[in-house]
Amino acid sequence: MTDGSTGSEFGDGDPVVRDKRRIDPETGEAREPAESSAGAPAGAGVPDDISSLTGPSAQEALLTEALSERTADLQRLQAEYVNYKRRVDRDREASRELVIGSVLSELLGILDDVGRAREAGELEGAFKAVAESLERVTEKLGLQKFGEPGDAFDPRIHEALLHNYSDEVDGPTATMVMQPGYRHGERILRAARVAVSEPTEKLPEAPAESTSNEDADKSAE
């Protein structure tokens, strides 16, 4: 659109229309701002803030900035979700292991009875089939039996019920297992109850002989 050549803005005659658009609708190019009546130079009053500008370039910049912000938000939400899922899976697995361990702990007494029956030769017939099935199920759930004669004594997994000295060992050794131990994963459900033997050189020293000799001399007098 062009300015009218006759009349005034508020007087009679044809109306005067001024095209103040910054983008030429025909060419799509930015127009150079005209000098103001006060003599302001071209380009004066154009804000540096891109959000106050109009036109395809300004809109593209705004959309790019908004897209970057939304992308950063999505990445942050995704990272939070991944961490949350890992924490939930870890807590769920810990709860599962705790429940299984509690159930297996209740079955240890039955497994002890099965072991005693096997040692006595009474594990026969249907009772044998049921006992072996129970042992297979507990093993499948991760129950591990430990404690054998000759194992080095470890107070973390052994409980010493008897103690003696022997020339056949080089250090504290579980020489007899009175009740096996069980673990589930890293958790000790029950310590192995054992008899512990230590080397003979660790025996307490005998009383000095000088005391006995003095008592014998006094008795002779």
Secondary structure, 3 states (H helix, E strand, C coil): CCCCCCCCCCCCCCCCCCCCCCECCCCCCECCCCCCCCCCCCCCCCCCCHHHCCCHHHHHHHHHHHHHHHHHHHHHHHHHHHHHHHHHHHHHHHHHHHHHHHHHHHHHHHHHHHHHHHHCCCCCHHHHHHHHHHHHHHHHCCEEEECCCCEECCCCCEEEEEEEEECCCCCCEEEEEEECEEEECCEEEECEEEEEEEEHHHCCCCCCHHHHHHHHHHHHC
